Amino acid sequence: MTGTNVWNSHEKGRLFPNATNTLIQGGHFTVVNGSDAQAGAFERLQRHVSTSAFHNSAQRVDPPRCHKNTRQALMQEIFNWIVGDVMRTAWIAWLNGSAGSGKSAMSQSIAEECILRGITVASFLFLRADPTRNGIAPLVATLAYQVARILPGSKELISRAIDHNPLIFEQSLESQINELIIGPLRQLQASVPWKLLLIIDGVDECNREEEQINLIRTLAKLLKGQDLPLIVLLCSRAEHQIKMAFNARDIRRNLRRFILDYAYQHDNDVRLFLQNSFREIRETHPMSYLLEPDWPSPIHLQEILSKSSGQFIYSSVVVKFISHPRTHPATQLDIVRGLRPTGASAPFAELDAMYCHIFSQVRDLEMVTSILAYMIIGNNERMFHIAQFLGFEVVDVIAAMADLAAVVMCHQPTIRFLHPSLSDFLLDPSRSHKYYIDRTEWSTRLSVRWFENLANDLFPKFIDNTVVYLLQNAEGSAELCTLIREASAYQLWHKFPDSGYYRAYLGCIRNMVCLYGGETYRVQLDAIVRYLIQTRSMPARKVRHELEGNNILPILRKIEREEFHLMARIKLWVRRKLR
């Protein structure tokens, strides 16, 4: 190929700008304008930054932060660790808690407080719903960019590292941290005194579990030497894979744990938040003149507090919904309390989205749903009883519930909801959709299971009287009614230690919508009355008193007639023998 002046002198991007009568023979040439090769190192760094992951990003409108005068004890513990008021034994800290406990608010408040105190801090906030920060790829570049801005001299060192290795952003997480953060900081350490805190929030929001584990292990490995004034605060839910990573022997030696649990009296914090929020609504809302001076009542406030159970997400969602400027706060509160239809309103949309995502991660949804249904409808939290009732091993129950660790505590001897509002979500089809637990359907299924267990003598180790709860909303299907009629009073006696349970049990059967009229009820009533009189030697008057309200008088009269005729036959037989 021959050419003279491949580009005119005024053209941008000339290959040989000062050459004339150029002769080029063979080969392939590629010119890429605006590529990383032509851009400056710091510009290349910026292209890999997630701007929405900063704690002060403009894209995070009104980010969550701790309400004034709340979380004070825990905040003080964390700052003692950060500033080194106590002897430092850990260069990594893990702030963990259940879903909605306020971890992101804590990390935001810590970052802002660090700036006020003159502590150098860089942050990254994972968010699963944001494709620019739901993976590990932009993490190091985002942190390195902040370091370059806040530590004098670090920008030149980071740029030099990128120039030396232009493909650094395509390499492993460990290589990126080493070359873009640790390396420059080591060079800077000799000339400028500094202390740096890295805050990485929402580790569980990183899409891939392998990346979550790799991040923890890599940071622990790089900070193992404890020879840099660099510390890292990681915030996440206590998911099982994250627990395992932090429980590794070589990591836990260099780890400080902060747990958002009941040890910090979070109910008091939530109460203070609600009181202040409702006071602000009364003072600032456009329709505040329509509110009573004492609105809301202490009872209504306590209802919200009870549903919050120390978790800020429920109370914050309620306050946000009630305080909407174009609606009447009292009306909105009635919607929250279920006294008015929601209509187009979705008071718990944010909470429901969190629950739906958590349930979308459940592997054995059928097993988990059966466990939750028995807990809610059977009013039973005892792990061993739940496992035995449903025919599972305890270890199977623990394994199945592991996917709900963010909202359910599964620890011997009980399974407990961390969010009382979870049962409201599951029992409302408009909120839970495919995760909906139909109370009538599950009451019937679980009642059938109870009577099958009774017939097969599968309750040998404990008294299980949950059938009273199960039957309250059950339908009298053919299968269930048959099982009830076949149940003997002797079998029931082992489950019902006193007559009060018989009364409740019979009341449930009488009120049950049944395909067979009152026949099922009459058969069971007759069997129980006879059992109490004959087997437990209770006089008829006492039986009538114990089962008052169940219309047993006809049965007692029938038994008396039978006894009269029996005695008459015995007397006749004796007379014949004596003749």
KENUFI-36416 format. One line per 2 residues: number of its first residue (from 1); their letters; for each residue x, y, z of C-alpha. Coordinates in nm, 2 decimals. Each point is the difference from the previous one (the first is absolute). Example, Ala and Ser with C-alpha at 12.3 -4.5 7.8 and 13.67 -1.06 7.14 Angstrom:
KENUFI-36416
1) AS) 1.23,-0.45,0.78; 0.14,0.34,-0.07
This chain:
KENUFI-36416
1) MT) 0.00,0.00,0.00; 0.14,0.34,-0.10
3) GT) -0.13,0.33,0.12; 0.11,0.36,0.03
5) NV) -0.12,0.20,0.30; -0.24,-0.26,0.13
7) WN) -0.18,0.28,0.19; 0.02,0.37,-0.08
9) SH) 0.19,0.21,0.25; -0.32,0.14,0.14
11) EK) -0.16,-0.34,0.07; -0.01,-0.12,0.36
13) GR) 0.16,-0.32,0.09; 0.28,0.00,-0.27
15) LF) 0.20,-0.32,0.02; 0.33,0.18,-0.08
17) PN) -0.07,0.37,0.03; 0.33,0.14,-0.14
19) AT) 0.05,-0.26,-0.28; -0.02,0.08,-0.38
21) NT) 0.01,-0.24,-0.30; -0.06,-0.29,0.24
23) LI) 0.03,-0.35,-0.14; -0.18,-0.27,0.20
25) QG) 0.02,-0.36,-0.12; -0.19,-0.29,0.16
27) GH) -0.13,-0.04,0.36; -0.31,0.10,0.19
29) FT) -0.05,0.33,0.19; -0.28,0.09,0.23
31) VV) -0.06,0.34,0.14; -0.25,0.03,0.29
33) NG) -0.10,0.35,0.09; -0.11,0.07,0.37
35) SD) 0.13,-0.34,0.12; 0.14,-0.08,0.34
37) AQ) 0.34,0.00,-0.17; -0.03,0.37,-0.08
39) AG) -0.18,0.11,0.32; 0.18,0.10,0.31
41) AF) 0.04,-0.26,0.28; -0.24,0.19,0.23
43) ER) -0.26,0.03,-0.27; 0.02,-0.38,-0.06
45) LQ) -0.05,-0.05,0.37; -0.31,0.22,0.00
47) RH) -0.16,-0.21,-0.28; -0.01,-0.29,0.24
49) VS) -0.15,0.19,0.29; -0.36,-0.05,0.12
51) TS) -0.10,0.35,0.09; -0.32,-0.12,0.17
53) AF) 0.20,-0.21,0.25; 0.14,0.30,0.19
55) HN) -0.16,0.08,0.34; -0.05,0.36,-0.12
57) SA) -0.11,-0.08,-0.36; -0.25,0.24,-0.15
59) QR) -0.19,-0.31,-0.13; -0.08,-0.11,0.35
61) VD) -0.27,0.25,0.09; -0.07,0.02,0.37
63) PP) 0.21,-0.31,0.10; -0.09,-0.18,0.32
65) RC) 0.18,0.12,0.31; -0.04,-0.05,0.37
67) HK) -0.26,0.21,0.16; 0.13,0.25,0.25
69) NT) 0.08,-0.14,0.35; -0.05,-0.36,-0.12
71) RQ) 0.26,-0.28,-0.03; 0.23,0.20,0.23
73) AL) 0.15,-0.29,0.20; 0.09,-0.20,-0.32
75) MQ) 0.12,0.31,-0.18; 0.24,0.07,0.29
77) EI) 0.14,-0.35,-0.01; 0.06,0.02,-0.37
79) FN) 0.18,0.34,0.03; 0.21,-0.13,0.29
81) WI) 0.12,-0.27,-0.24; 0.05,0.25,-0.29
83) VG) 0.20,0.26,0.18; 0.19,-0.25,0.21
85) DV) -0.11,0.11,0.35; 0.04,-0.36,0.09
87) MR) 0.30,-0.22,-0.09; -0.05,-0.11,-0.35
89) TA) 0.00,-0.37,-0.05; -0.22,-0.01,-0.32
91) WI) 0.05,0.18,-0.33; -0.33,-0.13,-0.14
93) AW) -0.34,0.05,0.16; -0.33,-0.16,-0.10
95) LN) -0.33,0.19,0.08; -0.28,-0.25,-0.05
97) GS) -0.37,-0.03,0.07; -0.33,-0.13,-0.14
99) AG) -0.17,0.15,-0.30; -0.13,0.35,0.08
101) SG) 0.19,0.04,0.32; 0.17,0.32,-0.11
103) KS) 0.34,-0.11,-0.12; 0.01,0.24,-0.30
105) AM) -0.12,0.29,0.22; 0.28,-0.08,0.24
107) SQ) 0.26,-0.01,-0.27; -0.12,0.33,-0.15
109) SI) 0.00,0.17,0.35; 0.35,-0.14,0.07
111) AE) 0.13,0.14,-0.33; -0.15,0.34,0.06
113) EC) 0.13,0.01,0.36; 0.35,-0.10,-0.11
115) IL) 0.01,0.30,-0.23; -0.11,0.23,0.28
117) RG) 0.27,-0.14,0.23; 0.27,0.03,-0.27
119) IT) 0.04,-0.37,-0.05; 0.09,-0.10,-0.36
121) VA) -0.26,-0.23,-0.14; -0.08,-0.16,-0.33
123) SF) -0.32,-0.20,-0.06; -0.18,-0.24,-0.24
125) LF) -0.36,-0.10,0.03; -0.12,-0.31,-0.18
127) LR) -0.36,-0.01,-0.12; -0.14,-0.30,-0.18
129) AD) -0.26,0.21,-0.19; 0.26,0.23,-0.15
131) PT) 0.20,-0.16,-0.28; 0.28,0.25,0.05
133) RN) 0.08,-0.12,0.35; -0.14,-0.35,0.04
135) GI) 0.33,-0.18,-0.08; 0.36,0.01,0.10
137) AP) 0.13,0.16,-0.32; -0.02,0.37,0.09
139) LV) 0.10,-0.04,0.37; 0.37,0.06,-0.01
141) AT) -0.01,0.28,-0.26; -0.27,0.18,0.21
143) LA) 0.20,-0.03,0.32; 0.33,0.10,-0.18
145) YQ) -0.17,0.31,-0.15; -0.10,0.12,0.35
147) VA) 0.35,-0.08,0.14; 0.15,0.21,-0.28
149) RI) -0.22,0.29,0.09; 0.04,0.00,0.38
151) LP) 0.37,-0.10,0.06; 0.25,0.25,-0.14
153) GS) 0.25,-0.16,-0.23; -0.20,-0.32,-0.06
155) KE) -0.15,0.11,-0.33; 0.34,0.00,-0.17
157) LI) 0.10,-0.34,0.15; -0.33,-0.16,-0.11
159) SR) 0.03,0.15,-0.35; 0.35,-0.13,-0.03
161) AI) -0.12,-0.35,0.10; -0.27,0.01,-0.28
163) DH) 0.26,0.12,-0.25; 0.23,-0.29,0.10
165) NP) -0.28,-0.25,-0.03; -0.28,0.13,-0.24
167) LI) -0.19,-0.32,0.03; -0.02,0.00,0.37
169) FE) -0.38,0.04,0.00; -0.03,-0.34,-0.18
171) QS) 0.20,-0.18,0.27; -0.09,-0.16,0.33
173) LE) -0.14,0.18,0.30; 0.32,-0.07,0.20
175) SQ) 0.22,0.15,-0.28; -0.22,0.31,-0.03
177) IN) 0.00,0.07,0.38; 0.37,-0.07,0.02
179) EL) 0.10,0.23,-0.29; -0.25,0.28,0.02
181) II) -0.05,0.03,0.38; 0.25,-0.19,0.21
183) GP) 0.31,0.07,-0.22; -0.06,0.38,-0.02
185) LR) -0.08,0.02,0.37; 0.33,-0.18,0.09
187) QL) 0.20,0.26,-0.20; -0.20,0.28,0.16
189) QA) 0.04,-0.13,0.35; 0.36,0.11,0.03
191) SV) -0.06,0.36,-0.09; -0.36,0.10,0.11
193) PW) -0.16,-0.10,0.33; -0.35,-0.14,-0.06
195) KL) -0.27,-0.23,0.11; -0.26,-0.14,-0.24
197) LL) -0.34,-0.17,0.06; -0.16,-0.20,-0.28
199) II) -0.38,-0.06,0.04; -0.15,-0.27,-0.22
201) DG) -0.37,-0.02,0.06; -0.25,-0.27,-0.13
203) VD) 0.25,-0.28,-0.06; -0.30,-0.23,-0.02
205) EC) -0.14,0.22,-0.28; 0.29,-0.10,-0.23
207) NR) -0.17,-0.24,-0.25; 0.23,-0.30,0.02
209) EE) 0.08,-0.17,0.33; 0.34,-0.10,-0.13
211) EQ) 0.09,0.36,-0.04; -0.12,0.08,0.36
213) IN) 0.22,-0.27,0.14; 0.29,0.10,-0.22
215) LI) -0.03,0.36,0.12; 0.02,-0.09,0.36
217) RT) 0.29,-0.25,-0.04; 0.20,0.24,-0.22
219) LA) -0.03,0.30,0.25; 0.08,-0.23,0.29
221) KL) 0.31,-0.13,-0.18; 0.13,0.35,-0.10
223) LK) -0.05,0.14,0.34; 0.14,-0.30,0.19
225) GQ) 0.34,0.17,0.04; -0.17,0.29,0.20
227) DL) 0.28,0.23,-0.12; -0.21,0.27,-0.16
229) PL) -0.22,0.27,0.16; -0.29,-0.15,-0.20
231) IV) -0.31,-0.15,0.14; -0.32,-0.14,-0.16
233) LL) -0.36,0.00,0.12; -0.22,-0.25,-0.19
235) CS) -0.38,0.01,0.05; -0.24,-0.28,-0.10
237) RA) -0.27,-0.23,0.10; 0.12,-0.31,0.19
239) EH) -0.05,-0.23,-0.30; 0.14,-0.34,0.04
241) QI) 0.27,0.02,-0.27; 0.12,0.33,0.16
243) KM) 0.00,-0.15,0.35; 0.21,-0.29,-0.13
245) AF) 0.25,0.24,-0.16; 0.04,0.20,0.32
247) NA) 0.01,-0.31,0.22; 0.32,-0.12,-0.18
249) RD) 0.28,-0.03,0.26; 0.25,0.23,-0.18
251) IR) -0.27,0.27,-0.04; -0.17,0.00,0.34
253) RN) 0.33,0.07,0.17; 0.01,0.34,-0.17
255) LR) -0.37,0.07,0.03; -0.23,0.22,0.22
257) RF) -0.37,-0.08,-0.01; -0.28,0.25,0.05
259) IL) -0.35,-0.14,0.01; -0.32,0.19,-0.03
261) DY) -0.20,-0.20,0.25; -0.22,0.04,0.31
263) AY) 0.30,0.07,0.22; -0.01,0.37,-0.10
265) QH) -0.37,0.06,0.10; -0.11,0.07,-0.35
267) DN) -0.37,0.02,0.10; 0.09,0.32,0.18
269) DV) 0.16,0.14,-0.31; -0.29,-0.10,-0.22
271) RL) -0.24,0.16,0.26; 0.20,0.32,0.00
273) FL) 0.00,0.01,-0.39; -0.38,-0.05,-0.01
275) QN) -0.07,0.26,0.26; 0.22,0.26,-0.17
277) SF) -0.13,-0.09,-0.35; -0.37,0.04,0.11
279) RE) 0.08,0.32,0.17; 0.15,0.13,-0.32
281) IR) -0.31,-0.11,-0.20; -0.23,0.19,0.24
283) ET) 0.22,0.31,-0.03; 0.07,0.01,-0.37
285) HP) -0.26,-0.20,-0.20; -0.24,0.21,-0.21
287) MS) -0.30,-0.18,0.15; 0.13,0.00,0.36
289) YL) -0.29,0.23,0.10; -0.23,-0.30,-0.06
291) LE) 0.19,-0.21,0.26; -0.10,-0.04,0.36
293) PD) 0.26,0.15,0.24; 0.08,-0.34,0.15
295) WP) 0.02,-0.18,-0.34; 0.11,-0.27,-0.03
297) SP) -0.12,-0.17,0.32; 0.25,-0.19,0.22
299) IH) -0.18,-0.33,-0.10; 0.06,0.07,-0.37
301) LQ) 0.36,0.09,0.06; 0.05,-0.32,0.20
303) EI) -0.15,-0.20,-0.29; 0.26,0.14,-0.24
305) LS) 0.28,-0.06,0.26; -0.10,-0.36,0.05
307) KS) -0.01,-0.07,-0.37; 0.35,0.17,-0.03
309) SG) 0.15,-0.24,0.26; 0.31,0.22,0.02
311) QF) 0.05,0.01,-0.38; -0.01,0.35,-0.15
313) IY) -0.12,-0.10,-0.35; -0.36,-0.06,0.11
315) SS) -0.04,0.33,0.19; 0.18,0.20,-0.26
317) VV) -0.22,-0.14,-0.28; -0.31,0.08,0.21
319) VK) 0.12,0.36,0.07; 0.08,0.06,-0.37
321) FI) -0.35,-0.12,-0.10; -0.18,0.20,0.27
323) SH) 0.19,0.32,-0.06; -0.08,0.03,-0.38
325) PR) -0.09,0.37,-0.04; -0.31,-0.06,-0.23
327) TH) -0.18,-0.24,0.24; -0.16,0.03,0.34
329) PA) 0.24,-0.16,0.26; -0.28,-0.14,0.21
331) TQ) -0.15,-0.17,-0.31; 0.34,-0.14,-0.10
333) LD) 0.04,-0.14,0.35; -0.34,-0.17,-0.02
335) IV) 0.12,-0.17,-0.33; 0.32,-0.12,0.18
337) RG) -0.21,-0.14,0.28; -0.23,-0.18,-0.25
339) LR) -0.31,0.21,0.08; -0.03,0.14,-0.35
341) PT) 0.06,-0.16,-0.34; 0.33,0.08,-0.15
343) GA) -0.14,0.08,-0.35; 0.28,0.13,-0.22
345) SA) 0.22,0.05,0.31; 0.28,-0.24,0.08
347) PF) 0.10,0.08,0.36; 0.25,-0.28,0.02
349) AE) 0.14,-0.01,-0.35; 0.36,0.04,0.11
351) LD) -0.03,-0.26,0.27; -0.18,-0.24,-0.23
353) AM) 0.27,0.04,-0.26; 0.26,-0.10,0.26
355) YC) -0.20,-0.31,0.11; -0.07,-0.11,-0.36
357) HI) 0.37,0.02,-0.08; 0.09,-0.20,0.30
359) FS) -0.25,-0.27,-0.08; 0.11,-0.01,-0.36
361) QV) 0.33,-0.14,0.13; -0.16,-0.30,0.18
363) RD) 0.09,-0.33,-0.16; -0.27,-0.23,0.15
365) LE) -0.29,0.24,0.01; -0.26,-0.27,0.06
367) MV) 0.17,-0.13,0.31; 0.06,0.35,0.13
369) TS) -0.36,0.10,-0.06; -0.13,-0.30,0.19
371) IL) 0.23,0.09,0.29; -0.11,0.36,0.00
373) AY) -0.37,-0.09,-0.04; 0.02,-0.23,0.30
375) MI) 0.18,0.27,0.21; -0.26,0.26,-0.09
377) IG) -0.33,-0.20,0.01; 0.11,-0.25,0.26
379) NN) 0.15,0.27,0.22; 0.30,-0.22,0.06
381) ER) 0.37,0.11,0.00; 0.15,-0.32,0.15
383) MF) 0.24,-0.14,-0.26; -0.01,-0.36,0.11
385) HI) -0.38,0.00,0.00; -0.02,0.16,-0.34
387) AQ) 0.24,-0.25,-0.15; -0.17,-0.30,0.16
389) FL) -0.35,0.13,-0.10; 0.10,0.05,-0.37
391) GF) 0.21,-0.32,-0.02; 0.34,0.16,-0.03
393) EV) 0.32,-0.03,0.18; 0.11,0.30,0.21
395) VD) 0.31,0.04,-0.22; -0.22,0.01,-0.31
397) VI) -0.20,0.29,0.15; 0.31,0.19,0.09
399) AA) 0.14,-0.04,-0.35; -0.32,0.10,-0.17
401) MA) -0.04,0.31,0.21; 0.36,0.11,-0.06
403) DL) -0.11,0.20,-0.30; -0.23,0.21,0.22
405) AA) 0.27,0.09,0.25; -0.05,0.37,-0.07
407) VV) -0.36,-0.01,0.14; -0.03,-0.32,0.20
409) MC) 0.22,-0.12,0.29; 0.03,-0.37,-0.01
411) HQ) 0.19,-0.11,0.31; -0.07,-0.28,0.24
413) PT) -0.25,-0.04,0.16; -0.21,0.25,-0.19
415) IR) -0.07,0.16,-0.34; -0.09,0.37,0.04
417) FL) -0.10,0.28,-0.24; 0.24,0.29,0.02
419) HP) -0.27,0.21,-0.16; -0.35,-0.05,0.14
421) SL) -0.14,0.17,-0.31; 0.12,-0.30,-0.21
423) SD) -0.31,-0.20,0.09; -0.22,0.29,-0.11
425) FL) 0.19,0.00,-0.34; -0.04,-0.38,-0.04
427) LD) -0.37,0.00,0.08; -0.09,0.29,-0.24
429) PS) -0.02,-0.12,-0.37; 0.02,0.36,-0.13
431) RS) 0.34,0.04,0.16; 0.17,-0.35,-0.01
433) HK) -0.14,-0.12,-0.33; 0.15,-0.34,-0.08
435) YY) 0.13,-0.03,0.36; -0.35,0.04,0.14
437) ID) -0.11,-0.24,0.28; -0.37,-0.05,-0.03
439) RT) -0.12,-0.04,0.36; -0.30,-0.22,-0.09
441) EW) 0.18,-0.23,-0.23; 0.30,-0.04,0.23
443) ST) -0.22,-0.04,0.31; -0.18,-0.29,-0.18
445) RL) 0.32,-0.16,-0.12; 0.17,0.03,0.34
447) SV) -0.31,-0.13,0.18; -0.01,-0.31,-0.22
449) RW) 0.37,-0.05,0.08; -0.07,0.03,0.37
451) FE) -0.27,-0.27,0.00; 0.22,-0.22,-0.22
453) NL) 0.28,0.03,0.25; -0.25,-0.07,0.28
455) AN) -0.13,-0.32,-0.17; 0.36,-0.11,-0.07
457) DL) 0.11,0.07,0.36; 0.26,0.25,-0.11
459) FP) -0.03,0.22,0.30; 0.17,-0.23,0.26
461) KF) 0.24,0.25,0.15; -0.20,0.31,0.06
463) ID) -0.35,0.13,0.05; -0.11,0.17,-0.33
465) NT) -0.32,0.20,0.04; 0.06,0.23,-0.29
467) VV) -0.31,-0.15,-0.17; -0.21,0.25,0.18
469) YL) 0.18,0.28,-0.20; 0.00,-0.20,-0.32
471) LQ) -0.37,-0.08,0.00; -0.11,0.36,0.05
473) NA) 0.03,0.09,-0.37; -0.02,-0.35,-0.15
475) EG) -0.26,-0.11,-0.25; -0.18,-0.33,0.07
477) SA) 0.12,-0.19,-0.30; -0.10,-0.37,-0.04
479) EL) 0.35,-0.11,0.10; 0.02,0.22,0.31
481) CT) -0.36,-0.09,0.12; 0.08,-0.37,-0.04
483) LI) 0.32,0.03,0.20; -0.18,0.19,0.28
485) RE) -0.28,-0.26,0.03; 0.25,-0.28,0.02
487) AS) 0.20,0.17,0.27; -0.06,-0.16,0.34
489) AY) -0.05,0.19,0.32; 0.27,-0.22,0.15
491) QL) 0.26,0.12,-0.25; -0.11,0.36,0.05
493) WH) 0.04,-0.02,0.38; 0.38,-0.02,-0.04
495) KF) 0.00,0.32,-0.19; -0.27,0.18,0.21
497) PD) 0.11,0.00,0.36; -0.32,0.17,0.13
499) SG) -0.36,0.05,-0.10; 0.06,0.36,-0.11
501) YY) 0.18,-0.13,-0.31; -0.30,-0.24,-0.07
503) RA) -0.23,0.30,0.01; 0.22,0.20,-0.24
505) YL) 0.04,-0.30,-0.23; -0.37,-0.07,-0.02
507) GC) -0.07,0.37,-0.05; 0.23,0.00,-0.31
509) IR) -0.17,-0.30,-0.15; -0.35,0.14,0.06
511) NM) 0.09,0.33,-0.17; 0.19,-0.17,-0.29
513) VC) -0.16,0.03,-0.34; -0.07,-0.37,-0.06
515) LY) -0.14,-0.19,-0.29; -0.17,-0.25,0.23
517) GG) -0.21,0.24,0.21; 0.04,-0.06,0.37
519) ET) 0.07,-0.37,-0.02; 0.38,0.03,0.06
521) YR) -0.07,0.22,0.31; -0.26,-0.23,0.14
523) VQ) 0.22,-0.31,-0.04; 0.29,0.16,0.18
525) LD) -0.22,0.16,0.27; -0.15,-0.34,0.08
527) AI) 0.34,-0.17,0.01; 0.15,0.26,0.23
529) VR) -0.29,0.01,0.24; -0.01,-0.38,0.03
531) YL) 0.38,0.00,0.05; -0.01,0.26,0.28
533) IQ) -0.28,-0.17,0.19; 0.11,-0.36,-0.04
535) TR) 0.38,0.01,-0.02; 0.08,0.30,0.21
537) SM) -0.28,-0.07,0.25; -0.15,0.35,-0.03
539) PA) -0.36,0.03,0.12; -0.25,0.12,-0.27
541) RK) -0.05,0.33,0.19; 0.37,0.08,-0.01
543) VR) 0.03,-0.10,-0.37; -0.29,0.23,-0.08
545) HE) 0.17,0.28,0.19; 0.34,-0.06,-0.17
547) LE) -0.15,0.00,-0.35; -0.26,0.26,0.06
549) GN) -0.11,0.17,-0.32; 0.03,-0.31,-0.22
551) NI) -0.35,-0.13,0.04; 0.08,-0.33,0.17
553) LP) -0.33,-0.04,0.18; -0.15,-0.24,-0.26
555) IL) 0.31,-0.21,0.01; 0.00,-0.02,0.38
557) RK) -0.37,-0.10,0.00; 0.08,-0.26,-0.26
559) IE) 0.28,-0.14,0.21; -0.23,0.00,0.31
561) RE) -0.26,-0.20,-0.20; 0.26,-0.24,-0.11
563) EF) 0.13,-0.04,0.35; -0.36,-0.05,0.13
565) HL) -0.07,-0.27,-0.26; 0.33,-0.16,0.07
567) MA) -0.08,-0.01,0.38; -0.34,-0.14,-0.08
569) RI) 0.14,-0.28,-0.21; 0.25,-0.08,0.28
571) KL) -0.27,-0.02,0.26; -0.21,-0.23,-0.22
573) WV) 0.30,-0.22,-0.05; 0.06,-0.02,0.37
575) RR) -0.36,-0.09,0.08; 0.01,-0.28,-0.26
577) KL) 0.31,-0.14,0.16; -0.15,0.01,0.35
579) R) -0.31,-0.20,-0.10
